[in-house]
Amino acid sequence: MTDLWGRRLFKTGAALLLLIGLVHSLSLLEPMVPKNDTERQLLDLMTSYKFDLMGSVRSMSNLLRGFSIAFMLGALTLGALGLLLSRERAGLLKRVALVNAIWLAAMTAVSQHYFFVVPTSFLAATLLIFALAWLRLPAEEKS
């Protein structure tokens, strides 16, 4: 089987996406605990100050939590989809690996600019694995 390593890499990338989603979900379990008065004031304003967003009243904390949940669900969904597709033909996996690599490249760039080393390294590692899967998987044969 010429695509064995490509398939292994694809499955590993999908499993890493699930791991990213699961690790990220841990951040939703514990509330943020302020370490000093400045952080206490900041967290209080983030949760208590609400503003109008096109007819919806939301706090900055609501927005951050919503985006966090959306990211977690995206990673879990794409990881599960990858595992479900992992036994399909190599040409399809190659295209899905490319889409995942493009998405992860964009996410890694955003993470590099706005976040810290842990999410950036998880995203970069998963990007590398999907890029390698794309390189190793054979193109679909024309019939």
MARDRENSE-542200 format. One line per 10 residues: number of its first residue (from 1); for each residue x, y, z of N, C-alpha, C. Coordinates in nm, 4 decimals. Layout:
// MARDRENSE-542200
NUM) X:Y:Z:X:Y:Z:X:Y:Z | ...
END
This chain:
// MARDRENSE-542200
1) 0.0854:-0.1182:0.0000:0.0000:0.0000:0.0000:0.0897:0.1242:0.0000 | 0.0894:0.1982:-0.1081:0.1808:0.3109:-0.1227:0.1420:0.4310:-0.0366 | 0.0180:0.4357:0.0081:-0.0280:0.5516:0.0843:-0.0334:0.5249:0.2350 | 0.0335:0.4202:0.2823:0.0245:0.3812:0.4231:0.0691:0.4932:0.5169 | 0.1838:0.5549:0.4893:0.2317:0.6628:0.5765:0.1422:0.7852:0.5688 | 0.0910:0.8138:0.4519:-0.0018:0.9257:0.4376:-0.1276:0.9044:0.5195 | -0.1804:0.7829:0.5172:-0.2993:0.7503:0.5970:-0.2693:0.7581:0.7463 | -0.1540:0.7075:0.7861:-0.1161:0.7153:0.9276:-0.1044:0.8600:0.9734 | -0.0419:0.9414:0.8915:-0.0289:1.0834:0.9250:-0.1649:1.1508:0.9301 | -0.2516:1.1168:0.8364:-0.3864:1.1751:0.8339:-0.4616:1.1395:0.9620
11) -0.4581:1.0117:1.0018:-0.5252:0.9692:1.1253:-0.4639:1.0373:1.2474 | -0.3332:1.0514:1.2490:-0.2661:1.1184:1.3601:-0.3092:1.2640:1.3679 | -0.3181:1.3312:1.2538:-0.3654:1.4697:1.2510:-0.5070:1.4821:1.3025 | -0.5940:1.3889:1.2613:-0.7327:1.3908:1.3078:-0.7386:1.3683:1.4595 | -0.6579:1.2753:1.5085:-0.6548:1.2492:1.6529:-0.6029:1.3714:1.7288 | -0.5041:1.4407:1.6717:-0.4533:1.5619:1.7362:-0.5581:1.6721:1.7392 | -0.6395:1.6825:1.6357:-0.7482:1.7808:1.6382:-0.8463:1.7492:1.7512 | -0.8766:1.6212:1.7697:-0.9626:1.5832:1.8823:-0.8964:1.6184:2.0151 | -0.7671:1.5925:2.0253:-0.6946:1.6258:2.1484:-0.6955:1.7764:2.1741 | -0.6750:1.8553:2.0698:-0.6796:2.0013:2.0841:-0.8158:2.0445:2.1373
21) -0.9224:1.9900:2.0798:-1.0570:2.0240:2.1257:-1.0801:1.9840:2.2701 | -1.0342:1.8647:2.3071:-1.0532:1.8176:2.4447:-0.9712:1.8999:2.5446 | -0.8470:1.9283:2.5107:-0.7636:2.0100:2.5997:-0.8226:2.1494:2.6126 | -0.8703:2.2034:2.5012:-0.9300:2.3371:2.5055:-1.0565:2.3390:2.5914 | -1.1307:2.2293:2.5907:-1.2535:2.2233:2.6711:-1.2248:2.2348:2.8204 | -1.1049:2.1982:2.8625:-1.0690:2.2096:3.0042:-1.0714:2.3553:3.0514 | -1.0425:2.4477:2.9608:-1.0436:2.5892:2.9976:-1.1839:2.6391:3.0287 | -1.2851:2.5641:2.9865:-1.4237:2.6056:3.0105:-1.4758:2.5576:3.1457 | -1.4033:2.4689:3.2114:-1.4509:2.4103:3.3366:-1.4259:2.4989:3.4588 | -1.3150:2.5649:3.4622:-1.2771:2.6464:3.5778:-1.2921:2.7957:3.5474
31) -1.3539:2.8690:3.6377:-1.3611:3.0149:3.6162:-1.2234:3.0782:3.6372 | -1.2032:3.1916:3.5720:-1.0767:3.2636:3.5898:-1.0726:3.3221:3.7302 | -0.9600:3.3036:3.7970:-0.9424:3.3543:3.9331:-0.8421:3.4699:3.9278 | -0.8852:3.5898:3.9695:-0.7931:3.7050:3.9646:-0.6808:3.6887:4.0672 | -0.5622:3.7321:4.0280:-0.4456:3.7220:4.1157:-0.4184:3.8500:4.1934 | -0.4799:3.9594:4.1508:-0.4594:4.0872:4.2195:-0.5811:4.1769:4.1949 | -0.5777:4.2970:4.2523:-0.6921:4.3881:4.2392:-0.7164:4.4332:4.0951 | -0.6098:4.4516:4.0203:-0.6251:4.4936:3.8808:-0.6964:4.3853:3.7998 | -0.6543:4.2607:3.8172:-0.7206:4.1507:3.7469:-0.8650:4.1355:3.7935 | -0.8898:4.1562:3.9216:-1.0255:4.1468:3.9748:-1.1157:4.2511:3.9077
41) -1.0646:4.3743:3.8945:-1.1410:4.4810:3.8300:-1.1645:4.4483:3.6821 | -1.0615:4.3988:3.6153:-1.0744:4.3632:3.4746:-1.1799:4.2538:3.4543 | -1.1730:4.1476:3.5329:-1.2701:4.0387:3.5209:-1.4111:4.0850:3.5549 | -1.4213:4.1735:3.6546:-1.5530:4.2268:3.6895:-1.6124:4.3063:3.5734 | -1.5307:4.3901:3.5115:-1.5792:4.4672:3.3960:-1.6125:4.3766:3.2772 | -1.5309:4.2730:3.2561:-1.5557:4.1823:3.1441:-1.6875:4.1068:3.1599 | -1.7281:4.0804:3.2842:-1.8520:4.0052:3.3053:-1.9725:4.0950:3.3310 | -1.9527:4.2081:3.3961:-2.0686:4.2894:3.4345:-2.1034:4.3985:3.3340 | -2.0046:4.4551:3.2650:-2.0341:4.5603:3.1681:-2.0880:4.4961:3.0406 | -2.2090:4.5331:3.0034:-2.2731:4.4762:2.8847:-2.2967:4.5872:2.7829
51) -2.2870:4.5521:2.6573:-2.3079:4.6486:2.5508:-2.3983:4.5889:2.4441 | -2.4545:4.6765:2.3633:-2.5504:4.6361:2.2609:-2.4761:4.5925:2.1353 | -2.5037:4.4694:2.0924:-2.4484:4.4181:1.9673:-2.5649:4.3842:1.8746 | -2.6061:4.4812:1.8005:-2.7140:4.4638:1.7027:-2.8404:4.4058:1.7680 | -2.8766:4.4608:1.8823:-2.9985:4.4191:1.9503:-2.9790:4.3144:2.0584 | -2.8591:4.2590:2.0694:-2.8281:4.1625:2.1753:-2.7372:4.2285:2.2769 | -2.7686:4.2111:2.4022:-2.6862:4.2682:2.5082:-2.5888:4.1600:2.5544 | -2.4603:4.1849:2.5355:-2.3558:4.0873:2.5684:-2.2411:4.1550:2.6429 | -2.1693:4.0739:2.7196:-2.0472:4.1215:2.7845:-1.9273:4.0697:2.7050 | -1.8115:4.1236:2.7319:-1.6898:4.0760:2.6666:-1.6633:3.9306:2.7074
61) -1.6988:3.8966:2.8287:-1.6838:3.7588:2.8748:-1.7722:3.6641:2.7934 | -1.8955:3.7068:2.7634:-1.9841:3.6263:2.6785:-1.9204:3.6013:2.5417 | -1.8644:3.7055:2.4823:-1.8033:3.6919:2.3502:-1.6832:3.5977:2.3531 | -1.5954:3.6160:2.4512:-1.4769:3.5307:2.4599:-1.5153:3.3848:2.4814 | -1.6136:3.3601:2.5672:-1.6571:3.2231:2.5929:-1.7201:3.1635:2.4679 | -1.8004:3.2406:2.3993:-1.8624:3.1912:2.2763:-1.7597:3.1555:2.1704 | -1.6601:3.2417:2.1493:-1.5554:3.2118:2.0518:-1.4735:3.0906:2.0957 | -1.4503:3.0783:2.2246:-1.3757:2.9646:2.2768:-1.4506:2.8341:2.2521 | -1.5803:2.8342:2.2777:-1.6616:2.7153:2.2531:-1.6660:2.6838:2.1037 | -1.6772:2.7870:2.0203:-1.6812:2.7662:1.8754:-1.5502:2.7022:1.8268
71) -1.4362:2.7480:1.8784:-1.3082:2.6884:1.8398:-1.3021:2.5425:1.8828 | -1.3433:2.5145:2.0061:-1.3409:2.3780:2.0574:-1.4271:2.2864:1.9704 | -1.5489:2.3313:1.9385:-1.6380:2.2506:1.8558:-1.5820:2.2305:1.7146 | -1.5183:2.3331:1.6598:-1.4565:2.3204:1.5279:-1.3464:2.2155:1.5263 | -1.2595:2.2188:1.6262:-1.1505:2.1208:1.6334:-1.2060:1.9799:1.6533 | -1.3037:1.9655:1.7425:-1.3629:1.8335:1.7663:-1.4338:1.7809:1.6410 | -1.5063:1.8675:1.5727:-1.5796:1.8252:1.4535:-1.4853:1.7844:1.3413 | -1.3825:1.8659:1.3156:-1.2890:1.8316:1.2083:-1.2075:1.7076:1.2427 | -1.1748:1.6889:1.3704:-1.1043:1.5680:1.4115:-1.1899:1.4444:1.3935 | -1.3156:1.4523:1.4357:-1.4071:1.3387:1.4195:-1.4310:1.3094:1.2712
81) -1.4496:1.4135:1.1920:-1.4687:1.3955:1.0484:-1.3459:1.3286:0.9863 | -1.2278:1.3714:1.0274:-1.1046:1.3103:0.9765:-1.0971:1.1620:1.0085 | -1.1319:1.1249:1.1311:-1.1293:0.9828:1.1664:-1.2349:0.9041:1.0898 | -1.3518:0.9637:1.0693:-1.4565:0.8957:0.9927:-1.4163:0.8750:0.8463 | -1.3421:0.9704:0.7914:-1.3010:0.9615:0.6512:-1.1722:0.8827:0.6307 | -1.1034:0.8463:0.7363:-0.9677:0.7917:0.7249:-0.9580:0.6632:0.6425 | -1.0671:0.5920:0.6227:-1.0638:0.4691:0.5419:-1.1084:0.4920:0.3970 | -1.1362:0.6165:0.3629:-1.1789:0.6480:0.2264:-1.0591:0.6447:0.1312 | -1.0861:0.6651:0.0031:-0.9801:0.6609:-0.0984:-0.8773:0.7711:-0.0737 | -0.7564:0.7441:-0.1165:-0.6434:0.8329:-0.0893:-0.6613:0.9715:-0.1497
91) -0.7212:0.9799:-0.2672:-0.7399:1.1106:-0.3315:-0.8263:1.2035:-0.2487 | -0.9308:1.1485:-0.1883:-1.0172:1.2289:-0.1018:-0.9412:1.2734:0.0225 | -0.8666:1.1811:0.0828:-0.7882:1.2166:0.2021:-0.6862:1.3253:0.1704 | -0.6270:1.3178:0.0526:-0.5286:1.4196:0.0139:-0.5938:1.5577:0.0084 | -0.7141:1.5655:-0.0480:-0.7827:1.6947:-0.0561:-0.8245:1.7442:0.0829 | -0.8737:1.6546:0.1663:-0.9130:1.6933:0.3022:-0.7899:1.7354:0.3822 | -0.6784:1.6659:0.3641:-0.5544:1.7034:0.4329:-0.5108:1.8439:0.3916 | -0.5267:1.8769:0.2640:-0.4909:2.0109:0.2165:-0.5810:2.1168:0.2800 | -0.7111:2.0909:0.2836:-0.8042:2.1865:0.3459:-0.7695:2.2052:0.4936 | -0.7424:2.0942:0.5640:-0.7038:2.1047:0.7050:-0.5727:2.1815:0.7210
101) -0.4772:2.1571:0.6330:-0.3488:2.2273:0.6419:-0.3676:2.3778:0.6203 | -0.4513:2.4160:0.5262:-0.4763:2.5587:0.5008:-0.5446:2.6220:0.6219 | -0.6476:2.5549:0.6740:-0.7180:2.6055:0.7930:-0.6220:2.6171:0.9110 | -0.5400:2.5145:0.9313:-0.4461:2.5166:1.0437:-0.3351:2.6202:1.0248 | -0.2963:2.6477:0.9019:-0.1967:2.7530:0.8770:-0.2535:2.8884:0.9186 | -0.3787:2.9131:0.8817:-0.4427:3.0388:0.9219:-0.4577:3.0460:1.0739 | -0.5013:2.9368:1.1347:-0.5180:2.9347:1.2808:-0.3843:2.9516:1.3529 | -0.2792:2.8914:1.2992:-0.1467:2.9058:1.3602:-0.0992:3.0506:1.3513 | -0.1242:3.1159:1.2396:-0.0861:3.2569:1.2254:-0.1623:3.3441:1.3250 | -0.2908:3.3207:1.3396:-0.3707:3.3953:1.4376:-0.3190:3.3681:1.5780
111) -0.2930:3.2420:1.6077:-0.2435:3.2043:1.7400:-0.1072:3.2667:1.7690 | -0.0213:3.2677:1.6686:0.1121:3.3276:1.6845:0.1006:3.4749:1.7243 | 0.0022:3.5435:1.6679:-0.0130:3.6862:1.6927:-0.0875:3.7172:1.8227 | -0.1892:3.6375:1.8563:-0.2772:3.6730:1.9665:-0.2666:3.5857:2.0913 | -0.2137:3.4644:2.0789:-0.2172:3.3736:2.1921:-0.0778:3.3468:2.2468 | -0.0618:3.2354:2.3138:0.0663:3.2023:2.3762:0.1182:3.0712:2.3193 | 0.2291:3.0236:2.3717:0.3042:2.9149:2.3085:0.2293:2.7811:2.3049 | 0.1493:2.7489:2.4031:0.0851:2.6166:2.4066:-0.0128:2.5970:2.2911 | -0.1135:2.6847:2.2728:-0.2025:2.6608:2.1585:-0.1298:2.6741:2.0246 | -0.0339:2.7631:2.0168:0.0406:2.7810:1.8918:0.1181:2.6548:1.8569
121) 0.1810:2.5922:1.9561:0.2587:2.4709:1.9285:0.1674:2.3536:1.8913 | 0.0515:2.3409:1.9559:-0.0443:2.2353:1.9193:-0.0895:2.2541:1.7746 | -0.1258:2.3767:1.7402:-0.1734:2.4035:1.6041:-0.0630:2.3819:1.5011 | 0.0585:2.4259:1.5312:0.1700:2.4101:1.4378:0.2039:2.2628:1.4171 | 0.2016:2.1842:1.5235:0.2301:2.0405:1.5107:0.1245:1.9717:1.4250 | -0.0009:2.0063:1.4462:-0.1091:1.9461:1.3687:-0.1013:1.9902:1.2230 | -0.0664:2.1165:1.2004:-0.0448:2.1664:1.0645:0.0644:2.0859:0.9952 | 0.1754:2.0646:1.0626:0.2868:1.9893:1.0044:0.2430:1.8472:0.9675 | 0.1675:1.7838:1.0548:0.1235:1.6465:1.0286:0.0296:1.6404:0.9079 | -0.0648:1.7332:0.8982:-0.1542:1.7325:0.7823:-0.0804:1.7702:0.6539
131) 0.0174:1.8590:0.6626:0.0969:1.8932:0.5436:0.1773:1.7714:0.4970 | 0.2344:1.6972:0.5918:0.3072:1.5755:0.5564:0.2128:1.4695:0.4987 | 0.0928:1.4584:0.5564:-0.0063:1.3637:0.5026:-0.0401:1.4012:0.3586 | -0.0581:1.5299:0.3326:-0.0887:1.5759:0.1973:0.0248:1.5394:0.1009 | 0.1487:1.5552:0.1460:0.2633:1.5220:0.0613:0.2743:1.3720:0.0355 | 0.2421:1.2901:0.1356:0.2604:1.1456:0.1251:0.1450:1.0732:0.0554 | 0.0260:1.1309:0.0604:-0.0889:1.0638:-0.0019:-0.0827:1.0814:-0.1535 | -0.1106:0.9748:-0.2276:-0.1074:0.9857:-0.3742:-0.2299:1.0629:-0.4256 | -0.2115:1.1278:-0.5373:-0.3223:1.1994:-0.6014:-0.4221:1.0982:-0.6549 | -0.5439:1.1426:-0.6712:-0.6472:1.0536:-0.7256:-0.6183:1.0239:-0.8711
141) -0.6315:0.8975:-0.9040:-0.6061:0.8559:-1.0420:-0.7235:0.8939:-1.1305 | -0.6951:0.9398:-1.2500:-0.7988:0.9731:-1.3488:-0.8363:0.8460:-1.4237 | -0.9657:0.8241:-1.4402:-1.0052:0.7033:-1.5145:-1.0677:0.7368:-1.6474
END
